Amino acid sequence: MKKLQQGFTLVEIMIVVAIIGLLAAIAIPNFVKSRETSQKNACITNLRLLDSAREQYLMERAGAVVATKLLLADYVKSWPKCPKNKAEYALPATDAAAFVCPAADAAHVLP
């Protein structure tokens, strides 16, 4: 009477582990890159929102010299934060200057 062997051989298990490792090596860098791209795009969208709110405020109040965060509260219901480091955006010193990202990343700028 023959005895049937059950289970996987070591070679089969090693092949499966190698395939999973290869797939992870391909997928993880792509995931990181797509996450950084989405954070950058969200940050640029926030910068556009703040810039539009400031411009609308200054257009409606032709005599206004500068827009403050408190004055822009009617145009921006909740002040956004950078998705990369969760820091709030600061108003630029002058109205001619553009909003900048609080993250130390040069890629997060208005085009």
Biopython code that builds the backbone (N, CA, C, O; Angstrom):
import numpy as np
from Bio.PDB.StructureBuilder import StructureBuilder

atoms = [
    (1, "MET", "N", (0.833, -1.166, 0.000)),
    (1, "MET", "CA", (0.000, 0.000, 0.000)),
    (1, "MET", "C", (0.890, 1.245, 0.000)),
    (1, "MET", "O", (1.788, 1.391, 0.830)),
    (2, "LYS", "N", (0.615, 2.137, -0.954)),
    (2, "LYS", "CA", (1.412, 3.351, -1.054)),
    (2, "LYS", "C", (0.832, 4.451, -0.190)),
    (2, "LYS", "O", (-0.383, 4.574, -0.030)),
    (3, "LYS", "N", (1.726, 5.239, 0.357)),
    (3, "LYS", "CA", (1.327, 6.368, 1.179)),
    (3, "LYS", "C", (1.378, 7.633, 0.319)),
    (3, "LYS", "O", (2.412, 7.906, -0.290)),
    (4, "LEU", "N", (0.287, 8.417, 0.251)),
    (4, "LEU", "CA", (0.259, 9.649, -0.532)),
    (4, "LEU", "C", (0.877, 10.785, 0.275)),
    (4, "LEU", "O", (0.601, 10.952, 1.462)),
    (5, "GLN", "N", (1.706, 11.545, -0.391)),
    (5, "GLN", "CA", (2.318, 12.693, 0.282)),
    (5, "GLN", "C", (1.415, 13.908, 0.104)),
    (5, "GLN", "O", (0.866, 14.138, -0.973)),
    (6, "GLN", "N", (1.275, 14.659, 1.147)),
    (6, "GLN", "CA", (0.456, 15.861, 1.092)),
    (6, "GLN", "C", (1.307, 17.067, 1.435)),
    (6, "GLN", "O", (2.290, 16.956, 2.168)),
    (7, "GLY", "N", (0.920, 18.240, 0.895)),
    (7, "GLY", "CA", (1.642, 19.467, 1.192)),
    (7, "GLY", "C", (2.437, 19.945, 0.004)),
    (7, "GLY", "O", (2.379, 19.373, -1.085)),
    (8, "PHE", "N", (3.184, 21.014, 0.237)),
    (8, "PHE", "CA", (3.980, 21.638, -0.810)),
    (8, "PHE", "C", (5.451, 21.349, -0.564)),
    (8, "PHE", "O", (5.887, 21.145, 0.569)),
    (9, "THR", "N", (6.190, 21.338, -1.640)),
    (9, "THR", "CA", (7.630, 21.154, -1.495)),
    (9, "THR", "C", (8.271, 22.502, -1.213)),
    (9, "THR", "O", (7.653, 23.547, -1.416)),
    (10, "LEU", "N", (9.479, 22.476, -0.757)),
    (10, "LEU", "CA", (10.209, 23.699, -0.444)),
    (10, "LEU", "C", (10.410, 24.544, -1.697)),
    (10, "LEU", "O", (10.338, 25.771, -1.625)),
    (11, "VAL", "N", (10.654, 23.933, -2.809)),
    (11, "VAL", "CA", (10.865, 24.659, -4.069)),
    (11, "VAL", "C", (9.595, 25.399, -4.469)),
    (11, "VAL", "O", (9.662, 26.552, -4.895)),
    (12, "GLU", "N", (8.453, 24.759, -4.339)),
    (12, "GLU", "CA", (7.189, 25.401, -4.689)),
    (12, "GLU", "C", (6.931, 26.619, -3.796)),
    (12, "GLU", "O", (6.512, 27.666, -4.288)),
    (13, "ILE", "N", (7.170, 26.495, -2.533)),
    (13, "ILE", "CA", (6.973, 27.612, -1.600)),
    (13, "ILE", "C", (7.943, 28.742, -1.919)),
    (13, "ILE", "O", (7.556, 29.910, -1.873)),
    (14, "MET", "N", (9.193, 28.422, -2.243)),
    (14, "MET", "CA", (10.174, 29.452, -2.582)),
    (14, "MET", "C", (9.775, 30.195, -3.845)),
    (14, "MET", "O", (9.972, 31.407, -3.931)),
    (15, "ILE", "N", (9.218, 29.495, -4.829)),
    (15, "ILE", "CA", (8.777, 30.144, -6.064)),
    (15, "ILE", "C", (7.631, 31.115, -5.777)),
    (15, "ILE", "O", (7.615, 32.230, -6.298)),
    (16, "VAL", "N", (6.690, 30.701, -4.964)),
    (16, "VAL", "CA", (5.567, 31.576, -4.603)),
    (16, "VAL", "C", (6.069, 32.816, -3.866)),
    (16, "VAL", "O", (5.627, 33.926, -4.161)),
    (17, "VAL", "N", (6.973, 32.645, -2.924)),
    (17, "VAL", "CA", (7.531, 33.785, -2.184)),
    (17, "VAL", "C", (8.295, 34.717, -3.122)),
    (17, "VAL", "O", (8.215, 35.936, -2.976)),
    (18, "ALA", "N", (9.024, 34.168, -4.069)),
    (18, "ALA", "CA", (9.766, 34.998, -5.032)),
    (18, "ALA", "C", (8.813, 35.794, -5.909)),
    (18, "ALA", "O", (9.068, 36.965, -6.187)),
    (19, "ILE", "N", (7.734, 35.189, -6.344)),
    (19, "ILE", "CA", (6.752, 35.903, -7.170)),
    (19, "ILE", "C", (6.094, 37.021, -6.381)),
    (19, "ILE", "O", (5.923, 38.125, -6.900)),
    (20, "ILE", "N", (5.724, 36.757, -5.146)),
    (20, "ILE", "CA", (5.117, 37.795, -4.300)),
    (20, "ILE", "C", (6.106, 38.938, -4.055)),
    (20, "ILE", "O", (5.720, 40.106, -4.083)),
    (21, "GLY", "N", (7.357, 38.611, -3.819)),
    (21, "GLY", "CA", (8.383, 39.643, -3.629)),
    (21, "GLY", "C", (8.586, 40.487, -4.865)),
    (21, "GLY", "O", (8.763, 41.701, -4.764)),
    (22, "LEU", "N", (8.564, 39.869, -6.026)),
    (22, "LEU", "CA", (8.701, 40.605, -7.282)),
    (22, "LEU", "C", (7.525, 41.546, -7.505)),
    (22, "LEU", "O", (7.716, 42.698, -7.894)),
    (23, "LEU", "N", (6.322, 41.067, -7.264)),
    (23, "LEU", "CA", (5.140, 41.923, -7.408)),
    (23, "LEU", "C", (5.177, 43.092, -6.420)),
    (23, "LEU", "O", (4.808, 44.211, -6.778)),
    (24, "ALA", "N", (5.614, 42.851, -5.197)),
    (24, "ALA", "CA", (5.724, 43.926, -4.209)),
    (24, "ALA", "C", (6.792, 44.931, -4.616)),
    (24, "ALA", "O", (6.620, 46.132, -4.412)),
    (25, "ALA", "N", (7.891, 44.454, -5.188)),
    (25, "ALA", "CA", (8.957, 45.361, -5.624)),
    (25, "ALA", "C", (8.490, 46.274, -6.748)),
    (25, "ALA", "O", (8.986, 47.393, -6.883)),
    (26, "ILE", "N", (7.557, 45.818, -7.541)),
    (26, "ILE", "CA", (7.008, 46.648, -8.617)),
    (26, "ILE", "C", (5.922, 47.576, -8.075)),
    (26, "ILE", "O", (5.875, 48.748, -8.450)),
    (27, "ALA", "N", (5.064, 47.083, -7.218)),
    (27, "ALA", "CA", (3.886, 47.834, -6.773)),
    (27, "ALA", "C", (4.201, 48.938, -5.773)),
    (27, "ALA", "O", (3.611, 50.015, -5.860)),
    (28, "ILE", "N", (5.099, 48.716, -4.836)),
    (28, "ILE", "CA", (5.338, 49.693, -3.765)),
    (28, "ILE", "C", (5.885, 51.013, -4.293)),
    (28, "ILE", "O", (5.370, 52.053, -3.885)),
    (29, "PRO", "N", (6.883, 51.054, -5.163)),
    (29, "PRO", "CA", (7.342, 52.359, -5.676)),
    (29, "PRO", "C", (6.252, 53.098, -6.464)),
    (29, "PRO", "O", (6.157, 54.324, -6.391)),
    (30, "ASN", "N", (5.431, 52.354, -7.215)),
    (30, "ASN", "CA", (4.343, 52.993, -7.946)),
    (30, "ASN", "C", (3.311, 53.586, -6.992)),
    (30, "ASN", "O", (2.772, 54.663, -7.247)),
    (31, "PHE", "N", (3.039, 52.889, -5.898)),
    (31, "PHE", "CA", (2.101, 53.397, -4.898)),
    (31, "PHE", "C", (2.634, 54.670, -4.256)),
    (31, "PHE", "O", (1.889, 55.634, -4.080)),
    (32, "VAL", "N", (3.909, 54.683, -3.907)),
    (32, "VAL", "CA", (4.521, 55.867, -3.283)),
    (32, "VAL", "C", (4.489, 57.052, -4.246)),
    (32, "VAL", "O", (4.178, 58.173, -3.845)),
    (33, "LYS", "N", (4.806, 56.805, -5.503)),
    (33, "LYS", "CA", (4.801, 57.876, -6.496)),
    (33, "LYS", "C", (3.397, 58.436, -6.701)),
    (33, "LYS", "O", (3.226, 59.652, -6.786)),
    (34, "SER", "N", (2.400, 57.573, -6.780)),
    (34, "SER", "CA", (1.034, 58.052, -6.980)),
    (34, "SER", "C", (0.533, 58.813, -5.758)),
    (34, "SER", "O", (-0.255, 59.749, -5.895)),
    (35, "ARG", "N", (0.978, 58.424, -4.569)),
    (35, "ARG", "CA", (0.584, 59.144, -3.357)),
    (35, "ARG", "C", (1.194, 60.545, -3.344)),
    (35, "ARG", "O", (0.513, 61.512, -3.004)),
    (36, "GLU", "N", (2.463, 60.660, -3.710)),
    (36, "GLU", "CA", (3.108, 61.970, -3.767)),
    (36, "GLU", "C", (2.463, 62.860, -4.825)),
    (36, "GLU", "O", (2.292, 64.060, -4.609)),
    (37, "THR", "N", (2.106, 62.277, -5.961)),
    (37, "THR", "CA", (1.455, 63.048, -7.019)),
    (37, "THR", "C", (0.092, 63.549, -6.567)),
    (37, "THR", "O", (-0.264, 64.695, -6.840)),
    (38, "SER", "N", (-0.671, 62.716, -5.886)),
    (38, "SER", "CA", (-1.991, 63.148, -5.423)),
    (38, "SER", "C", (-1.874, 64.224, -4.343)),
    (38, "SER", "O", (-2.699, 65.137, -4.297)),
    (39, "GLN", "N", (-0.867, 64.132, -3.477)),
    (39, "GLN", "CA", (-0.658, 65.174, -2.470)),
    (39, "GLN", "C", (-0.277, 66.494, -3.131)),
    (39, "GLN", "O", (-0.743, 67.558, -2.724)),
    (40, "LYS", "N", (0.573, 66.419, -4.152)),
    (40, "LYS", "CA", (0.979, 67.625, -4.873)),
    (40, "LYS", "C", (-0.228, 68.273, -5.548)),
    (40, "LYS", "O", (-0.406, 69.488, -5.463)),
    (41, "ASN", "N", (-1.051, 67.479, -6.213)),
    (41, "ASN", "CA", (-2.222, 68.014, -6.890)),
    (41, "ASN", "C", (-3.235, 68.603, -5.905)),
    (41, "ASN", "O", (-3.845, 69.633, -6.190)),
    (42, "ALA", "N", (-3.416, 67.964, -4.763)),
    (42, "ALA", "CA", (-4.317, 68.493, -3.747)),
    (42, "ALA", "C", (-3.783, 69.814, -3.189)),
    (42, "ALA", "O", (-4.556, 70.737, -2.932)),
    (43, "CYS", "N", (-2.485, 69.902, -3.005)),
    (43, "CYS", "CA", (-1.870, 71.128, -2.499)),
    (43, "CYS", "C", (-2.045, 72.268, -3.503)),
    (43, "CYS", "O", (-2.379, 73.387, -3.117)),
    (44, "ILE", "N", (-1.822, 71.991, -4.779)),
    (44, "ILE", "CA", (-1.983, 73.014, -5.810)),
    (44, "ILE", "C", (-3.440, 73.462, -5.881)),
    (44, "ILE", "O", (-3.712, 74.646, -6.082)),
    (45, "THR", "N", (-4.373, 72.538, -5.720)),
    (45, "THR", "CA", (-5.792, 72.892, -5.701)),
    (45, "THR", "C", (-6.100, 73.806, -4.519)),
    (45, "THR", "O", (-6.852, 74.770, -4.661)),
    (46, "ASN", "N", (-5.527, 73.513, -3.360)),
    (46, "ASN", "CA", (-5.716, 74.382, -2.192)),
    (46, "ASN", "C", (-5.131, 75.773, -2.438)),
    (46, "ASN", "O", (-5.736, 76.774, -2.055)),
    (47, "LEU", "N", (-3.962, 75.843, -3.073)),
    (47, "LEU", "CA", (-3.357, 77.137, -3.375)),
    (47, "LEU", "C", (-4.237, 77.942, -4.324)),
    (47, "LEU", "O", (-4.377, 79.154, -4.164)),
    (48, "ARG", "N", (-4.831, 77.274, -5.310)),
    (48, "ARG", "CA", (-5.743, 77.960, -6.235)),
    (48, "ARG", "C", (-6.977, 78.467, -5.512)),
    (48, "ARG", "O", (-7.442, 79.577, -5.774)),
    (49, "LEU", "N", (-7.511, 77.658, -4.601)),
    (49, "LEU", "CA", (-8.677, 78.055, -3.824)),
    (49, "LEU", "C", (-8.389, 79.319, -3.017)),
    (49, "LEU", "O", (-9.178, 80.264, -3.023)),
    (50, "LEU", "N", (-7.261, 79.323, -2.328)),
    (50, "LEU", "CA", (-6.908, 80.487, -1.507)),
    (50, "LEU", "C", (-6.642, 81.717, -2.366)),
    (50, "LEU", "O", (-7.037, 82.826, -2.007)),
    (51, "ASP", "N", (-5.980, 81.524, -3.486)),
    (51, "ASP", "CA", (-5.697, 82.651, -4.372)),
    (51, "ASP", "C", (-6.992, 83.213, -4.953)),
    (51, "ASP", "O", (-7.143, 84.430, -5.058)),
    (52, "SER", "N", (-7.916, 82.350, -5.327)),
    (52, "SER", "CA", (-9.205, 82.805, -5.860)),
    (52, "SER", "C", (-10.003, 83.560, -4.798)),
    (52, "SER", "O", (-10.622, 84.583, -5.091)),
    (53, "ALA", "N", (-9.986, 83.053, -3.571)),
    (53, "ALA", "CA", (-10.705, 83.721, -2.481)),
    (53, "ALA", "C", (-10.123, 85.108, -2.230)),
    (53, "ALA", "O", (-10.864, 86.071, -2.032)),
    (54, "ARG", "N", (-8.795, 85.208, -2.240)),
    (54, "ARG", "CA", (-8.154, 86.508, -2.026)),
    (54, "ARG", "C", (-8.492, 87.473, -3.159)),
    (54, "ARG", "O", (-8.796, 88.641, -2.912)),
    (55, "GLU", "N", (-8.440, 86.992, -4.390)),
    (55, "GLU", "CA", (-8.751, 87.867, -5.522)),
    (55, "GLU", "C", (-10.206, 88.306, -5.510)),
    (55, "GLU", "O", (-10.504, 89.456, -5.833)),
    (56, "GLN", "N", (-11.113, 87.415, -5.144)),
    (56, "GLN", "CA", (-12.521, 87.788, -5.058)),
    (56, "GLN", "C", (-12.727, 88.834, -3.970)),
    (56, "GLN", "O", (-13.460, 89.802, -4.170)),
    (57, "TYR", "N", (-12.092, 88.648, -2.832)),
    (57, "TYR", "CA", (-12.200, 89.619, -1.745)),
    (57, "TYR", "C", (-11.693, 90.985, -2.204)),
    (57, "TYR", "O", (-12.351, 91.999, -1.975)),
    (58, "LEU", "N", (-10.538, 91.014, -2.845)),
    (58, "LEU", "CA", (-9.956, 92.289, -3.276)),
    (58, "LEU", "C", (-10.778, 92.938, -4.388)),
    (58, "LEU", "O", (-10.831, 94.166, -4.467)),
    (59, "MET", "N", (-11.420, 92.148, -5.247)),
    (59, "MET", "CA", (-12.270, 92.717, -6.296)),
    (59, "MET", "C", (-13.537, 93.318, -5.705)),
    (59, "MET", "O", (-13.979, 94.383, -6.135)),
    (60, "GLU", "N", (-14.118, 92.649, -4.729)),
    (60, "GLU", "CA", (-15.351, 93.156, -4.118)),
    (60, "GLU", "C", (-15.092, 94.387, -3.264)),
    (60, "GLU", "O", (-15.978, 95.225, -3.099)),
    (61, "ARG", "N", (-13.916, 94.500, -2.733)),
    (61, "ARG", "CA", (-13.547, 95.661, -1.920)),
    (61, "ARG", "C", (-12.389, 96.360, -2.617)),
    (61, "ARG", "O", (-11.219, 96.156, -2.293)),
    (62, "ALA", "N", (-12.755, 97.184, -3.579)),
    (62, "ALA", "CA", (-11.750, 97.812, -4.443)),
    (62, "ALA", "C", (-10.747, 98.648, -3.654)),
    (62, "ALA", "O", (-9.601, 98.788, -4.081)),
    (63, "GLY", "N", (-11.141, 99.193, -2.540)),
    (63, "GLY", "CA", (-10.231, 100.023, -1.758)),
    (63, "GLY", "C", (-9.360, 99.243, -0.796)),
    (63, "GLY", "O", (-8.490, 99.818, -0.142)),
    (64, "ALA", "N", (-9.585, 97.917, -0.699)),
    (64, "ALA", "CA", (-8.823, 97.106, 0.244)),
    (64, "ALA", "C", (-7.366, 97.019, -0.187)),
    (64, "ALA", "O", (-7.053, 96.887, -1.370)),
    (65, "VAL", "N", (-6.497, 97.096, 0.791)),
    (65, "VAL", "CA", (-5.067, 97.043, 0.517)),
    (65, "VAL", "C", (-4.537, 95.628, 0.678)),
    (65, "VAL", "O", (-3.720, 95.168, -0.119)),
    (66, "VAL", "N", (-5.001, 94.946, 1.703)),
    (66, "VAL", "CA", (-4.481, 93.614, 1.993)),
    (66, "VAL", "C", (-5.614, 92.733, 2.515)),
    (66, "VAL", "O", (-6.534, 93.219, 3.173)),
    (67, "ALA", "N", (-5.541, 91.455, 2.222)),
    (67, "ALA", "CA", (-6.527, 90.499, 2.719)),
    (67, "ALA", "C", (-5.901, 89.709, 3.861)),
    (67, "ALA", "O", (-4.775, 89.225, 3.749)),
    (68, "THR", "N", (-6.628, 89.583, 4.944)),
    (68, "THR", "CA", (-6.151, 88.794, 6.078)),
    (68, "THR", "C", (-6.924, 87.484, 6.139)),
    (68, "THR", "O", (-7.945, 87.323, 5.471)),
    (69, "LYS", "N", (-6.442, 86.576, 6.923)),
    (69, "LYS", "CA", (-7.101, 85.277, 7.065)),
    (69, "LYS", "C", (-8.518, 85.460, 7.603)),
    (69, "LYS", "O", (-9.440, 84.767, 7.172)),
    (70, "LEU", "N", (-8.694, 86.380, 8.532)),
    (70, "LEU", "CA", (-10.007, 86.633, 9.109)),
    (70, "LEU", "C", (-10.960, 87.207, 8.064)),
    (70, "LEU", "O", (-12.134, 86.839, 8.027)),
    (71, "LEU", "N", (-10.461, 88.107, 7.215)),
    (71, "LEU", "CA", (-11.300, 88.708, 6.182)),
    (71, "LEU", "C", (-11.665, 87.701, 5.088)),
    (71, "LEU", "O", (-12.714, 87.833, 4.457)),
    (72, "LEU", "N", (-10.836, 86.726, 4.862)),
    (72, "LEU", "CA", (-11.107, 85.718, 3.837)),
    (72, "LEU", "C", (-12.011, 84.594, 4.340)),
    (72, "LEU", "O", (-12.346, 83.687, 3.578)),
    (73, "ALA", "N", (-12.405, 84.642, 5.600)),
    (73, "ALA", "CA", (-13.218, 83.568, 6.184)),
    (73, "ALA", "C", (-14.560, 83.425, 5.482)),
    (73, "ALA", "O", (-15.118, 82.329, 5.451)),
    (74, "ASP", "N", (-15.094, 84.514, 4.914)),
    (74, "ASP", "CA", (-16.362, 84.419, 4.188)),
    (74, "ASP", "C", (-16.199, 83.692, 2.856)),
    (74, "ASP", "O", (-17.170, 83.157, 2.321)),
    (75, "TYR", "N", (-15.008, 83.668, 2.329)),
    (75, "TYR", "CA", (-14.757, 83.067, 1.021)),
    (75, "TYR", "C", (-14.184, 81.654, 1.127)),
    (75, "TYR", "O", (-14.294, 80.866, 0.188)),
    (76, "VAL", "N", (-13.587, 81.340, 2.243)),
    (76, "VAL", "CA", (-13.023, 80.010, 2.484)),
    (76, "VAL", "C", (-13.617, 79.513, 3.799)),
    (76, "VAL", "O", (-13.252, 79.989, 4.875)),
    (77, "LYS", "N", (-14.528, 78.559, 3.702)),
    (77, "LYS", "CA", (-15.242, 78.116, 4.907)),
    (77, "LYS", "C", (-14.318, 77.437, 5.918)),
    (77, "LYS", "O", (-14.418, 77.691, 7.118)),
    (78, "SER", "N", (-13.442, 76.598, 5.450)),
    (78, "SER", "CA", (-12.465, 76.001, 6.364)),
    (78, "SER", "C", (-11.091, 76.162, 5.729)),
    (78, "SER", "O", (-10.874, 75.798, 4.573)),
    (79, "TRP", "N", (-10.182, 76.708, 6.497)),
    (79, "TRP", "CA", (-8.845, 76.999, 5.976)),
    (79, "TRP", "C", (-8.130, 75.679, 5.701)),
    (79, "TRP", "O", (-7.971, 74.866, 6.611)),
    (80, "PRO", "N", (-7.699, 75.454, 4.462)),
    (80, "PRO", "CA", (-7.097, 74.157, 4.131)),
    (80, "PRO", "C", (-5.701, 73.982, 4.720)),
    (80, "PRO", "O", (-5.035, 74.941, 5.110)),
    (81, "LYS", "N", (-5.293, 72.728, 4.765)),
    (81, "LYS", "CA", (-3.951, 72.372, 5.216)),
    (81, "LYS", "C", (-3.275, 71.580, 4.115)),
    (81, "LYS", "O", (-3.932, 70.903, 3.325)),
    (82, "CYS", "N", (-1.970, 71.670, 4.072)),
    (82, "CYS", "CA", (-1.215, 70.910, 3.074)),
    (82, "CYS", "C", (-1.363, 69.418, 3.382)),
    (82, "CYS", "O", (-1.154, 69.002, 4.521)),
    (83, "PRO", "N", (-1.718, 68.615, 2.386)),
    (83, "PRO", "CA", (-1.884, 67.187, 2.651)),
    (83, "PRO", "C", (-0.579, 66.459, 2.974)),
    (83, "PRO", "O", (-0.601, 65.351, 3.510)),
    (84, "LYS", "N", (0.549, 67.076, 2.652)),
    (84, "LYS", "CA", (1.831, 66.406, 2.891)),
    (84, "LYS", "C", (2.232, 66.453, 4.363)),
    (84, "LYS", "O", (2.607, 65.432, 4.940)),
    (85, "ASN", "N", (2.152, 67.650, 4.977)),
    (85, "ASN", "CA", (2.604, 67.752, 6.371)),
    (85, "ASN", "C", (1.554, 68.326, 7.314)),
    (85, "ASN", "O", (1.851, 68.599, 8.477)),
    (86, "LYS", "N", (0.331, 68.512, 6.827)),
    (86, "LYS", "CA", (-0.815, 68.970, 7.629)),
    (86, "LYS", "C", (-0.615, 70.359, 8.236)),
    (86, "LYS", "O", (-1.247, 70.684, 9.242)),
    (87, "ALA", "N", (0.244, 71.178, 7.648)),
    (87, "ALA", "CA", (0.461, 72.541, 8.122)),
    (87, "ALA", "C", (-0.482, 73.488, 7.378)),
    (87, "ALA", "O", (-0.795, 73.277, 6.206)),
    (88, "GLU", "N", (-0.927, 74.531, 8.075)),
    (88, "GLU", "CA", (-1.824, 75.501, 7.447)),
    (88, "GLU", "C", (-1.054, 76.420, 6.517)),
    (88, "GLU", "O", (0.122, 76.712, 6.736)),
    (89, "TYR", "N", (-1.741, 76.869, 5.474)),
    (89, "TYR", "CA", (-1.152, 77.824, 4.549)),
    (89, "TYR", "C", (-1.150, 79.197, 5.204)),
    (89, "TYR", "O", (-2.096, 79.568, 5.899)),
    (90, "ALA", "N", (-0.091, 79.937, 4.976)),
    (90, "ALA", "CA", (0.015, 81.288, 5.515)),
    (90, "ALA", "C", (-0.253, 82.289, 4.402)),
    (90, "ALA", "O", (0.038, 82.033, 3.233)),
    (91, "LEU", "N", (-0.807, 83.424, 4.779)),
    (91, "LEU", "CA", (-1.024, 84.479, 3.803)),
    (91, "LEU", "C", (0.313, 85.075, 3.402)),
    (91, "LEU", "O", (1.196, 85.235, 4.244)),
    (92, "PRO", "N", (0.475, 85.407, 2.127)),
    (92, "PRO", "CA", (1.711, 86.072, 1.714)),
    (92, "PRO", "C", (1.790, 87.477, 2.284)),
    (92, "PRO", "O", (0.775, 88.057, 2.669)),
    (93, "ALA", "N", (2.974, 88.011, 2.335)),
    (93, "ALA", "CA", (3.183, 89.334, 2.933)),
    (93, "ALA", "C", (2.482, 90.437, 2.144)),
    (93, "ALA", "O", (1.969, 91.389, 2.732)),
    (94, "THR", "N", (2.456, 90.315, 0.828)),
    (94, "THR", "CA", (1.786, 91.317, -0.002)),
    (94, "THR", "C", (0.767, 90.627, -0.892)),
    (94, "THR", "O", (0.823, 89.414, -1.099)),
    (95, "ASP", "N", (-0.162, 91.412, -1.415)),
    (95, "ASP", "CA", (-1.171, 90.832, -2.287)),
    (95, "ASP", "C", (-0.609, 90.465, -3.648)),
    (95, "ASP", "O", (-1.232, 89.703, -4.387)),
    (96, "ALA", "N", (0.544, 90.987, -3.989)),
    (96, "ALA", "CA", (1.168, 90.634, -5.266)),
    (96, "ALA", "C", (1.848, 89.274, -5.183)),
    (96, "ALA", "O", (2.044, 88.612, -6.202)),
    (97, "ALA", "N", (2.207, 88.857, -3.974)),
    (97, "ALA", "CA", (2.889, 87.575, -3.797)),
    (97, "ALA", "C", (1.880, 86.433, -3.850)),
    (97, "ALA", "O", (0.713, 86.608, -3.499)),
    (98, "ALA", "N", (2.331, 85.282, -4.283)),
    (98, "ALA", "CA", (1.470, 84.106, -4.375)),
    (98, "ALA", "C", (1.506, 83.316, -3.071)),
    (98, "ALA", "O", (2.462, 83.395, -2.299)),
    (99, "PHE", "N", (0.450, 82.563, -2.851)),
    (99, "PHE", "CA", (0.451, 81.645, -1.718)),
    (99, "PHE", "C", (1.510, 80.582, -1.956)),
    (99, "PHE", "O", (1.767, 80.193, -3.095)),
    (100, "VAL", "N", (2.116, 80.122, -0.889)),
    (100, "VAL", "CA", (3.126, 79.070, -0.998)),
    (100, "VAL", "C", (2.750, 77.929, -0.069)),
    (100, "VAL", "O", (2.046, 78.108, 0.925)),
    (101, "CYS", "N", (3.239, 76.761, -0.424)),
    (101, "CYS", "CA", (2.984, 75.577, 0.374)),
    (101, "CYS", "C", (3.838, 75.620, 1.642)),
    (101, "CYS", "O", (5.014, 75.979, 1.578)),
    (102, "PRO", "N", (3.261, 75.257, 2.797)),
    (102, "PRO", "CA", (4.066, 75.239, 4.024)),
    (102, "PRO", "C", (5.076, 74.092, 4.063)),
    (102, "PRO", "O", (6.025, 74.124, 4.846)),
    (103, "ALA", "N", (4.872, 73.084, 3.222)),
    (103, "ALA", "CA", (5.876, 72.007, 3.135)),
    (103, "ALA", "C", (7.097, 72.522, 2.410)),
    (103, "ALA", "O", (6.984, 73.343, 1.500)),
    (104, "ALA", "N", (8.236, 72.057, 2.798)),
    (104, "ALA", "CA", (9.472, 72.517, 2.156)),
    (104, "ALA", "C", (9.678, 71.746, 0.860)),
    (104, "ALA", "O", (10.694, 71.075, 0.677)),
    (105, "ASP", "N", (8.707, 71.850, -0.034)),
    (105, "ASP", "CA", (8.756, 71.115, -1.290)),
    (105, "ASP", "C", (8.520, 72.089, -2.428)),
    (105, "ASP", "O", (7.448, 72.685, -2.526)),
    (106, "ALA", "N", (9.505, 72.252, -3.281)),
    (106, "ALA", "CA", (9.416, 73.220, -4.366)),
    (106, "ALA", "C", (8.409, 72.795, -5.437)),
    (106, "ALA", "O", (8.037, 73.610, -6.281)),
    (107, "ALA", "N", (7.967, 71.548, -5.421)),
    (107, "ALA", "CA", (7.029, 71.073, -6.441)),
    (107, "ALA", "C", (5.603, 71.566, -6.192)),
    (107, "ALA", "O", (4.783, 71.568, -7.110)),
    (108, "HIS", "N", (5.300, 71.982, -4.967)),
    (108, "HIS", "CA", (3.960, 72.440, -4.633)),
    (108, "HIS", "C", (3.853, 73.954, -4.867)),
    (108, "HIS", "O", (3.872, 74.739, -3.919)),
    (109, "VAL", "N", (3.743, 74.343, -6.113)),
    (109, "VAL", "CA", (3.592, 75.762, -6.450)),
    (109, "VAL", "C", (2.518, 75.909, -7.511)),
    (109, "VAL", "O", (2.249, 74.987, -8.281)),
    (110, "LEU", "N", (1.913, 77.080, -7.537)),
    (110, "LEU", "CA", (0.937, 77.353, -8.587)),
    (110, "LEU", "C", (1.637, 77.426, -9.930)),
    (110, "LEU", "O", (2.687, 78.058, -10.049)),
    (111, "PRO", "N", (1.072, 76.789, -10.938)),
    (111, "PRO", "CA", (1.711, 76.838, -12.259)),
    (111, "PRO", "C", (1.575, 78.202, -12.901)),
    (111, "PRO", "O", (2.058, 78.411, -14.014)),
]
sb = StructureBuilder()
sb.init_structure("model")
sb.init_model(0)
sb.init_chain("A")
sb.init_seg("    ")
for serial, (resi, resn, name, xyz) in enumerate(atoms, 1):
    if name == "N":
        sb.init_residue(resn, " ", resi, " ")
    sb.init_atom(name, np.array(xyz, "f"), 0.0, 1.0, " ", f" {name:<3s}", serial, name[0])
structure = sb.get_structure()
